[in-house]
Amino acid sequence: MAVAQTKQTAQNAQGLLPPADMAAKDSVPKDPAPRPPEFTKEQEFYALRQMLLIRRFEEKAGQMYGMGLIGGFCHLYIGQEAVVVGMKLALQDSDQMITGYRDHGHMLASGMDPKGVMAELTGRRGGYSKGKGGSMHMFSLDKKFYGGHGIVGAQVSLGTGLAFANKYRGDKSVCLTYFGDGAANQGQVYESFNMAELWKLPVVYVIENNRYAMGTSVTRSSAQTDFSKRGLAQNIPGQQVDGMDVRAVKAAAEEAVAWCRAGKGPIILEMLTYRYRGHSMSDPAKYRTKEEVDKVRTEHDPIEQVRKRLLDKKWASEDDLKKVDAAARAIVNEASEFATHDAEPDPAELYTDVYR
């Protein structure tokens, strides 16, 4: 089974990873990338709608942050949309999701209302955390979304705990635990790995390798840049996935989730992806060139890949695709209107949901 392999194909040949310095640290040859399974017309349109919703939402959030309507921190998910959308396609309603602070895309992919998400960003009472959590702390028990966590790597131990509860209940649910290449170097990650493998917990560790931990390239901060190998010491299998192709993500997700449901324990999926914006809104991202970003946008953009397939197969016209985009923009505009006109929380709300 492919998920049992400790290493699947990297996308070096496609330019998804820096070739020169990374090759120097990892000289193990990579096999040719397998062709991802084709999507049906319905699947392509679903992926396009979901990824466009996330992209337009994040663009709007960036605008509103610049206008002073969103305070605190704001980490955008632009460029990484295929990861959460592809993973979601493999889940059941009872499966959970938990992630770090670059979390708006995960919320929208899980089915949370864009109005509630945007209202939380602007600190309004209609937000998912009643306006008290902001960008980094949102939750939805109804959608099985457990955050949004501001502490780097903290969600990994929490996601492992959710998986422990799943096994204890015996309900065959799986927890997707997302974290980044920077968080992969945190100590609690490996404590969690050990516990998960020891007890064969149903958890998929999804490492979103977008090349840069805050402002530092993975080649400067990580001795092992193949993150699919990070579980070798605990006998956890890993797989590298083209995180810019929603079809490849879905295929890997289906195998990984099936592995967990079969009681075989945890598994790691390293998503080779890329963020177009800085680490947060305060990051000018001067540690990389404009040419690097433009190259990924031009050759590997997850949304443009879907658009091209729909056009090439004559499943859609340019007008059809413009309508899909317009629908996403309308949803986002409605959300921003709600988030700027909704009432602010009552000051007494500061004292609710607080453990003393």
N, C-alpha and C positions, 0 to 999 in steps of 0.2 A: 504494500500500500504506500502511496506517495508520501503521506504524512508521516510515515514511520522512518523516512529517511532523515538523517541529521542535517542534510543540506540539499536544497533544491537550487535551481538555476538562478544566478544573479543576472542583473540586466546590464552588466558592464558594456556589452556590445551595443546596447541601445542608448548609451549615454546617460543612464539614470544614476550612475555613481561616478565620482571622480576617478578616472582610469589610472593615472600614473602613480600618485602617492598611495592610493589604496592597494594597488597591485603589489606594491613593494611590501606591504604589511601582510598581505594574504596571497601567497603564491600558489595556493591550491587551484588547479584549473577548474573552470566552470563548464558544465555541460551546456549544449545548445538549449535555448529557451523553448519549452514546449508551446505549441500553438494553443491559445485558450479556446475553449469551446464556444461556438457561435451562440448568440442570443437570438431569440425570436423577435419579431417586430414589436410585440407587446413589452417584452423585457427591455428592449432598447429604448422605447419611449418612456417606460417607467424610470429607467436609470437617468435619462436626460432630464425628465421633470424634477426628479429628486436632487440631482446635482446642480441644476440651474437654480432651484430654490435656495440651496445652501450658498451658492456663489453670489446670487443677488442679495440675499440676506446679509452676508458678510460685507459686501460692498456698501450696503446701506448703513450697517453698523459702523463701518469705518468713517463714513461721512458724518454720522450723528456724533461720533466721538470727537471729530474735528470741530464740530459746532458747539461742543461743550454740553451736549445732551446726555452723554454717557460718561460717568465718572469712574475713578478707580482704574483697574487694569482691563485691557481688552486684547485678547489674542485671537487673530483671525485664522480661518481654516482654508483660505483660498489656495487652490492647487491640490488639496488632498481629498477632494470630495469623493473620489472613486472608492476610497478605503471604507468609509462608513456605509456608503450605499451598497457596495458589493457584499460586505459582511452581513448587513441587515437582511439581504435576500436569502440567506441561509438559515435564519433563525425561526424559532417557534415563538408564539406569544408569551410563553412562560419564561423564556430565556432573558437574562439580565445583561445590562451594559453599564460599565463604570469607566471613567476616564479622568484625565487631568484637567488643566485649565483652558486648553484650546478645545473647547467643548461644544460650541454652538452647532456645529455640523452633526455631532452625535445626537444632540437633542432633536434636531429636525428630522434626522433619519429614523429616530425611534418613534416618530409620530407626534411629538409634542407640538402644541399650537404655536405658530410663529408669533402671534400676538402676545401670548404669555411669556415667551422667551424674550422678545424685544422689550416688553414692559418691565421685566426683571432687570434688563440692562440699564434702563432709565430710572430704576428705583421706584416703581409705581406699585400700588397695592394689588393690581391685577397680575403681577409677575408670579412666576412659579414658586419663588421663596418670599412672596409678599413684599417684594421690594427691598429685602434686607440682605440678599446674597450677592446680587450683581452678576457680572460675567462669569466669575469663577466658582460660584456656589449655587447651582440649581439642581433640583431633584424632581422626579415624578414617579411615585410608586405605581400609579396607574399604567405607565408605559414601561415600567421595570428599568427606569434610568436612575442610577444611584449616584450621580454627580460626575463631573465638575468638582475637582479638588485642587486647592491652591498649593498644597505642600508637594514638592516634587517627589514623585514615587510613592506617595502615601496611598494612592488608590490601588496599588498592586497588592498590598497586604489585605486591604478591605475587599477587593475582588476575590482574593483567595478565600476569605471568610465567607463570602456569599456562596462560593462553590462548595465549601464545607457544609453549609446549611442545605444546599441542594442534595448532597450525598446523604446527609443525615435524614432528610425527609424521603429520599428515594424517589423523587418525582421526575428524574431524568432531565432536569433543566440544566443549562450550560451558562456559565458567566463569561462574557467577553470582557477582558481586562486590558484596556488600552493604555499605553504609555509611550514616551518618546525615546529617541536614542540617548538623550541626556539623562533621563531618569533611569535608563538601563544600567547606569553606573552606581546607583544608590544601593546601599547595603541591604535594606529591607527587601529589595527585589529578590535577592538570593536566599534569604531566609524563607520567603514565600515560596520560591521554587522548590526548596527542599521539602517543605511541609506538603506542598501540592503533590509532588511525586511520591512521597512516603505514603500518603493516604489515598493516592490515585483520585484526586479531586477533578471534577469536570470543569476545568477552566482553560480557555484559550487566551494565551498572552499575546496580544497584538502589539508589536513594537512598530510604531510609525516612524521610520527612519527618514526624516526629511532633510538629512545631511548636516543640520546645524543645531547644536544644543545652545540655546540663547544665541550668542554671537560666535561660537566656536565650532569649527568644522569637526566632524567625527574623526577625521584623520589626525587631528591634533589632540583630541581628548580621550580617545578609546584605543587601547592596545589591541583589542580584537574588534575589527570593524565589520565582521560578518556576524550580525546580531542573532542570526538563526542558530548560532553555535553557543549562545550564552547559557543554555541549559544543559550542556554536555556533562558537566560535573555532577548534575543530579539525574542524569539519564533521561532528560526531557528531549524528545525529538523536536526538530525545527525545520522550517521551510522558508526560503526567500521567495517573495511574490512581487510581481510587477504591480505596485500599488497605484499606478497611473492608468491601468486598464481594468475597468469594472468587471469585465468577464473573468479575468484571471483571479481577481479577488474573490468573486463568488465561487469559483471552482475550488479554490484553496479553502475557503470558509466551509463549504459543504463537507469536505473530507475531514477538516479539523473538528467540526462540531460532531460529526458521526463518530470520530475517534473517541471523543469525550463521552458521548452517550453510551458507547459500548463498554464503558467502565475502564478504559485503558489509561486514564489519568490525563495530566495536562499536556499541552502542546504549544509551541511557539510559532507564530507567523510573523516574519519580518516583512513589513510592507515598505518597499523601496518607493518613496514618494518625494514630494518637494513642496515647500511653501513659497509662494510668490512674494508675500509681504515679509516685513521684519518679524522678529520674535514676538513683539507686542507693538502697540501703536507708538510707543516712544523709541522704537528701534529703527534708525535710518538704514540699517543693513548695508553698511559700507564695507563689510568684510567679504563681499562677493561682487563680481562685476555685473553690469547691466547685460552684457552679452551672455553670461551664464543663464540668467533668468529668462532672457528672450529665447534662448535655444530650447529650454524646456517647454516654454509656452508654445513655441512654434512646432516642435516635433513630438511632444508627449502630452499635451493638455488633455485631461480625461474627458472633458466635455466635447472638445473638438473631435476627439476620436469617435465618439458616438454620433455626432452630427455627420461626420464624413461617411460612416457606415450606412446611416439612414439614407443619405443622398446617393451613395454609390449603388445601393440595392434598390433604389427608386421606391423606397418605402415612405418617403416624404419629399416634399418640395421645400424650397427656401421659404416660401410663404407659410407652410405648415410649421416649420421650425421657428419662424418669427412669432407665430401665435403661441407656441409653447413658452418662449422666452417672455412674451408679453404677459402671459398668465402668471408666471413666476414673479414678475415685477409687480403685478397688481396685488398679489398676496403680500408681498413685502411692504408695499406702500400702505396697504391697509394696516399692517402690523405697526409700522412706524407712526401712523396717525393715532392709533390706539395708545401707543406707548408714550406719546407726547401730550395726550389730552386726558389720560386716566389720572385719577386722584392719587396724591402721594399718601403713603401709609400714615395712619394715626400715630402720633408720638408714643402712645401706650403700647404699640406693637413692638417696641424695643424690648419690652419685658416678657414677651411671650416666647415660647419654645426655647427658653434659656434654662439650662440646668444649674441650680445653685445649691 
